[in-house]
Amino acid sequence: MKELISKLKELDLKNCKVELIGNWLWISGNTYQIKEQLKDLGFFYSHNKKSWFFNNSNHKRNRAFCNSIEEIKTKYPTEEIMI
């Protein structure tokens, strides 16, 4: 995850918020200009949460059960990453 965060520092994230929630890295805000770079880094876009996410663990997503980002934050440790 540290290597990915160092790669994010090369992007223009001035109007974005980067958060580590559990084992997942989330990026929200004005990401339109960097969407292709985020895809290249392995991020996926969540239309429901209006955020990009990355997870490198073996945890499988359950698409049938979708929590809001606020519900996820109450369940898992959250850390804002300053970039």
KOLKE-914030 format. One line per field, with one value per residue: x, y negated, z negated of N, C-alpha, C, O, CB in turn; residue in three letters; residue number from 1. Coordinates in nm, 3 decimals, decimal comma. Each point is the difference from the previous one (the first is absolute). Glycine has a CB too. Layout:
N
n.px c(X  ...)
n.py c(Y  ...)
n.pz c(Z  ...)
ca.px c(X  ...)
ca.py c(Y  ...)
ca.pz c(Z  ...)
c.px c(X  ...)
c.py c(Y  ...)
c.pz c(Z  ...)
o.px c(X  ...)
o.py c(Y  ...)
o.pz c(Z  ...)
cb.px c(X  ...)
cb.py c(Y  ...)
cb.pz c(Z  ...)
aa c(ALA  ...)
i c(NUM  ...)
//
This chain:
83
n.px c(0,082  0,298  -0,047  -0,276  0,124  0,226  -0,226  -0,156  0,267  -0,063  -0,308  -0,019  -0,070  -0,058  -0,288  0,103  -0,113  0,277  -0,229  0,237  -0,346  0,195  0,228  -0,132  0,247  -0,305  0,132  -0,269  0,045  -0,055  0,039  -0,074  0,315  0,025  -0,244  0,278  0,146  -0,230  0,033  0,308  -0,057  -0,198  -0,240  -0,248  -0,127  -0,145  -0,207  -0,031  0,237  -0,035  0,284  0,192  -0,053  0,307  -0,124  0,340  -0,242  -0,042  -0,230  -0,182  -0,082  -0,244  -0,041  -0,213  0,139  -0,008  0,117  -0,104  0,305  -0,166  0,013  0,316  0,040  -0,145  0,202  0,294  0,176  -0,117  0,325  -0,132  0,233  0,101  -0,005)
n.py c(0,119  -0,120  0,033  -0,155  -0,250  -0,036  -0,013  -0,232  -0,185  -0,003  -0,137  -0,308  0,137  -0,360  0,154  0,289  0,031  0,202  0,165  0,221  0,092  0,249  0,034  -0,303  -0,197  -0,166  -0,177  -0,179  -0,216  -0,064  0,357  -0,196  -0,002  0,323  0,173  0,089  0,011  0,185  0,213  0,021  0,085  0,268  -0,257  0,192  -0,290  0,102  -0,112  0,015  -0,205  -0,224  0,241  0,079  0,275  0,063  0,292  0,073  0,193  0,245  -0,255  0,181  -0,316  0,149  -0,150  0,077  -0,237  -0,328  -0,047  -0,279  -0,003  0,008  0,321  -0,005  -0,193  0,208  0,247  -0,134  -0,139  -0,264  -0,039  -0,289  0,158  -0,317  0,054)
n.pz c(0,000  0,057  0,311  -0,011  -0,148  0,224  0,232  -0,162  0,029  0,327  -0,060  0,026  -0,334  0,042  -0,028  -0,200  -0,288  0,040  -0,203  -0,052  0,004  -0,176  0,141  0,128  0,098  -0,034  0,249  -0,128  0,207  0,258  0,087  0,281  0,000  -0,081  0,197  0,126  -0,282  -0,120  0,232  -0,061  -0,310  0,095  0,006  0,044  0,059  -0,286  0,271  -0,319  -0,049  0,261  -0,020  0,238  -0,174  0,025  -0,117  0,036  -0,168  0,164  -0,068  0,226  0,031  -0,160  0,329  -0,244  -0,187  0,141  -0,327  0,105  0,058  -0,280  -0,012  0,041  -0,251  -0,203  0,095  -0,033  -0,228  0,160  0,059  0,133  0,188  -0,105  0,345)
ca.px c(-0,082  0,089  0,044  -0,114  -0,015  0,107  -0,040  -0,107  0,060  0,036  -0,122  -0,057  -0,109  -0,023  -0,142  -0,044  0,022  0,050  -0,023  0,019  -0,111  0,030  0,106  -0,039  0,039  -0,109  0,030  -0,122  0,022  0,008  0,095  -0,024  0,123  0,099  -0,068  0,076  0,116  -0,051  -0,026  0,129  0,054  -0,081  -0,118  -0,131  -0,090  -0,129  -0,099  -0,084  0,075  0,066  0,139  0,085  0,048  0,103  0,017  0,091  -0,013  -0,083  -0,139  -0,092  -0,106  -0,137  -0,071  -0,140  -0,010  0,078  -0,006  0,046  0,138  -0,006  -0,019  0,127  0,092  -0,031  0,032  0,142  0,087  0,012  0,112  0,016  0,138  0,036  0,086)
ca.py c(-0,119  -0,117  -0,028  -0,062  -0,136  -0,082  -0,027  -0,099  -0,131  -0,055  -0,047  -0,127  0,035  -0,115  -0,011  0,136  0,052  0,137  0,062  0,142  0,049  0,143  0,034  -0,059  -0,139  -0,071  -0,135  -0,072  -0,140  -0,031  0,097  0,020  -0,021  0,105  0,130  0,100  0,038  0,084  0,131  0,064  0,043  0,111  -0,046  0,016  -0,108  0,036  -0,102  -0,026  -0,076  -0,111  0,008  0,105  0,086  0,098  0,101  0,102  0,124  0,103  -0,022  -0,011  -0,098  0,049  -0,107  -0,003  -0,073  -0,123  -0,098  -0,134  -0,022  -0,035  0,126  0,072  -0,070  0,034  0,141  0,025  -0,114  -0,095  -0,095  -0,087  -0,001  -0,134  0,010)
ca.pz c(0,000  -0,004  0,137  0,068  -0,052  0,058  0,138  -0,004  -0,023  0,131  0,065  -0,048  -0,092  -0,087  -0,034  -0,030  -0,134  0,004  -0,130  -0,019  -0,083  -0,009  0,097  0,127  0,022  0,066  0,047  0,037  0,038  0,143  0,054  0,143  0,078  -0,026  -0,002  0,075  -0,083  -0,109  0,059  0,026  -0,129  -0,052  -0,070  0,062  -0,040  -0,059  0,034  -0,118  -0,100  0,070  -0,042  0,054  -0,108  0,029  -0,105  0,048  -0,078  0,063  -0,040  0,112  -0,018  0,015  0,071  -0,040  -0,126  0,017  -0,107  0,035  -0,045  -0,143  -0,074  0,005  -0,091  -0,138  -0,021  0,015  -0,031  0,111  -0,009  0,118  0,049  0,049  0,119)
c.px c(0,087  0,047  -0,110  -0,018  0,109  -0,030  -0,111  0,055  0,042  -0,121  -0,046  -0,124  -0,039  -0,146  -0,059  0,030  0,039  -0,012  0,031  -0,108  0,013  0,120  -0,024  0,044  -0,110  0,046  -0,130  0,035  0,005  0,109  -0,009  0,129  0,101  -0,061  0,077  0,122  -0,043  -0,031  0,130  0,065  -0,080  -0,121  -0,125  -0,090  -0,131  -0,098  -0,087  0,069  0,070  0,147  0,070  0,049  0,104  0,009  0,090  -0,006  -0,087  -0,147  -0,087  -0,109  -0,134  -0,082  -0,146  -0,020  0,090  -0,024  0,037  0,142  0,003  -0,020  0,130  0,099  -0,027  0,041  0,150  0,082  0,021  0,115  0,004  0,147  0,027  0,099  0,029)
c.py c(-0,126  -0,039  -0,070  -0,145  -0,090  -0,033  -0,104  -0,141  -0,067  -0,057  -0,132  0,030  -0,117  -0,018  0,136  0,035  0,147  0,058  0,148  0,046  0,152  0,029  -0,065  -0,146  -0,065  -0,140  -0,063  -0,143  -0,014  0,087  0,016  -0,009  0,113  0,140  0,108  0,046  0,090  0,140  0,076  0,051  0,113  -0,042  0,028  -0,111  0,057  -0,112  -0,035  -0,091  -0,122  -0,009  0,113  0,085  0,097  0,094  0,109  0,129  0,099  -0,013  -0,018  -0,101  0,068  -0,112  -0,009  -0,081  -0,122  -0,094  -0,137  -0,016  -0,036  0,125  0,080  -0,062  0,033  0,143  0,028  -0,123  -0,085  -0,096  -0,082  -0,005  -0,138  0,015  -0,139)
c.pz c(0,000  0,139  0,080  -0,045  0,056  0,147  0,006  -0,019  0,130  0,074  -0,060  -0,084  -0,090  -0,041  -0,034  -0,146  0,013  -0,140  0,006  -0,098  -0,004  0,089  0,135  0,005  0,084  0,039  0,046  0,036  0,151  0,065  0,152  0,082  -0,016  0,006  0,075  -0,078  -0,115  0,050  0,022  -0,128  -0,063  -0,079  0,082  -0,052  -0,054  0,029  -0,120  -0,100  0,060  -0,040  0,074  -0,116  0,053  -0,119  0,055  -0,080  0,077  -0,036  0,123  -0,033  0,018  0,062  -0,041  -0,128  0,007  -0,117  0,054  -0,052  -0,149  -0,086  -0,004  -0,099  -0,147  -0,034  -0,002  -0,040  0,124  -0,024  0,127  0,035  0,058  0,115  0,051)
o.px c(-0,038  0,012  0,026  -0,026  -0,025  0,034  -0,005  -0,061  0,018  0,016  0,040  -0,110  -0,050  -0,027  -0,120  0,086  -0,069  0,052  -0,033  0,001  -0,026  0,106  0,071  -0,012  -0,034  0,069  -0,069  0,112  -0,058  0,116  0,070  0,021  0,089  0,063  0,001  0,034  0,070  0,030  0,009  0,075  0,039  -0,064  0,006  0,018  -0,060  0,011  -0,038  -0,063  0,057  0,052  -0,062  0,023  0,002  0,001  -0,033  0,083  -0,052  -0,082  0,030  -0,050  -0,015  -0,043  -0,062  -0,109  0,122  -0,110  0,073  0,045  0,094  0,057  0,034  0,074  0,092  0,019  0,045  -0,048  0,017  0,016  0,005  0,085  -0,068  0,109  0,071)
o.py c(-0,102  -0,118  -0,092  -0,088  -0,117  -0,109  -0,080  -0,097  -0,122  -0,070  -0,036  0,011  0,021  -0,055  0,023  -0,061  0,077  -0,057  0,068  -0,039  0,068  -0,062  0,030  -0,073  0,050  -0,067  0,053  -0,046  0,080  -0,040  0,082  0,079  0,016  0,097  0,114  0,119  0,094  0,098  0,119  0,098  0,054  0,085  0,010  -0,050  0,087  -0,109  -0,116  -0,085  -0,081  -0,109  0,096  -0,052  0,036  -0,043  0,063  0,089  -0,031  0,084  -0,083  -0,005  0,086  -0,092  -0,105  -0,049  0,012  -0,051  -0,010  0,077  0,036  0,010  0,061  0,071  0,003  0,033  0,092  -0,112  0,051  -0,054  0,054  -0,023  -0,044  0,054  -0,016)
o.pz c(0,057  0,032  0,076  0,082  0,029  0,046  0,093  0,046  0,003  0,100  -0,111  0,054  -0,110  -0,107  0,019  -0,065  0,066  -0,097  0,098  -0,117  0,100  -0,015  0,096  -0,098  0,107  -0,076  0,087  -0,025  0,073  0,009  0,058  0,092  0,084  -0,043  -0,044  0,002  -0,036  -0,067  -0,028  0,003  -0,104  -0,063  0,123  -0,111  0,062  -0,056  -0,017  -0,062  -0,073  -0,022  0,045  -0,109  0,118  -0,115  0,101  0,020  0,107  0,037  0,086  -0,113  0,087  -0,069  0,018  -0,027  -0,005  -0,019  0,099  -0,085  -0,070  -0,108  -0,102  -0,068  -0,081  -0,117  -0,068  0,008  0,110  -0,110  0,110  -0,086  0,093  -0,016  0,099)
cb.px c(-0,143  0,062  0,127  -0,085  -0,080  0,131  0,071  -0,092  0,060  0,171  -0,104  0,199  0,130  0,220  0,101  -0,047  -0,097  0,108  -0,142  0,253  -0,129  -0,349  -0,036  -0,184  0,285  -0,240  0,305  -0,252  0,182  -0,195  -0,082  -0,251  -0,126  0,062  -0,216  -0,114  0,044  -0,124  -0,216  -0,046  0,046  0,269  0,129  0,012  0,163  0,100  0,037  -0,044  -0,025  -0,271  0,002  0,047  -0,222  0,128  -0,195  0,063  0,079  0,278  0,046  0,097  0,164  0,064  0,218  0,077  -0,174  0,098  -0,018  -0,281  -0,030  -0,151  -0,277  -0,114  -0,074  -0,208  -0,260  -0,002  0,098  -0,263  0,126  -0,288  0,065  -0,146  -0,167)
cb.py c(0,229  0,186  0,293  0,313  0,206  0,213  0,313  0,271  0,202  0,235  0,273  -0,135  0,215  -0,053  -0,223  0,127  -0,242  0,005  -0,239  0,028  -0,265  0,120  0,186  0,229  0,004  0,200  0,011  0,193  -0,119  -0,198  0,036  -0,173  -0,260  -0,258  -0,236  -0,222  -0,309  -0,301  -0,210  -0,248  -0,284  0,043  -0,188  0,301  -0,239  0,247  0,200  0,308  0,292  -0,016  -0,189  -0,091  -0,056  -0,119  -0,114  -0,270  -0,096  0,065  -0,022  0,243  -0,271  0,250  0,136  0,273  0,200  0,075  0,186  -0,172  -0,112  -0,236  -0,057  -0,012  -0,186  -0,195  -0,037  0,274  0,082  0,073  0,103  -0,115  0,294  -0,157  0,242)
cb.pz c(-0,178  -0,260  -0,085  -0,063  -0,239  -0,205  -0,030  -0,141  -0,224  -0,089  0,159  0,150  0,115  0,216  0,130  0,305  -0,169  0,289  -0,151  0,163  -0,039  -0,033  -0,215  0,114  -0,121  -0,054  -0,018  -0,126  -0,286  -0,052  -0,275  -0,124  -0,109  -0,100  0,029  0,212  0,097  -0,047  0,140  0,194  0,072  0,058  -0,236  0,133  0,110  -0,127  0,253  0,095  -0,055  0,032  -0,273  0,306  -0,235  0,262  -0,202  0,059  -0,325  -0,041  -0,303  0,181  -0,007  -0,131  0,172  0,136  -0,123  0,268  -0,270  0,078  0,302  0,168  0,171  0,311  0,249  0,124  0,176  0,177  -0,290  0,154  -0,259  0,026  -0,044  -0,213  -0,038)
aa c(MET  LYS  GLU  LEU  ILE  SER  LYS  LEU  LYS  GLU  LEU  ASP  LEU  LYS  ASN  CYS  LYS  VAL  GLU  LEU  ILE  GLY  ASN  TRP  LEU  TRP  ILE  SER  GLY  ASN  THR  TYR  GLN  ILE  LYS  GLU  GLN  LEU  LYS  ASP  LEU  GLY  PHE  PHE  TYR  SER  HIS  ASN  LYS  LYS  SER  TRP  PHE  PHE  ASN  ASN  SER  ASN  HIS  LYS  ARG  ASN  ARG  ALA  PHE  CYS  ASN  SER  ILE  GLU  GLU  ILE  LYS  THR  LYS  TYR  PRO  THR  GLU  GLU  ILE  MET  ILE)
i c(1  2  3  4  5  6  7  8  9  10  11  12  13  14  15  16  17  18  19  20  21  22  23  24  25  26  27  28  29  30  31  32  33  34  35  36  37  38  39  40  41  42  43  44  45  46  47  48  49  50  51  52  53  54  55  56  57  58  59  60  61  62  63  64  65  66  67  68  69  70  71  72  73  74  75  76  77  78  79  80  81  82  83)
//
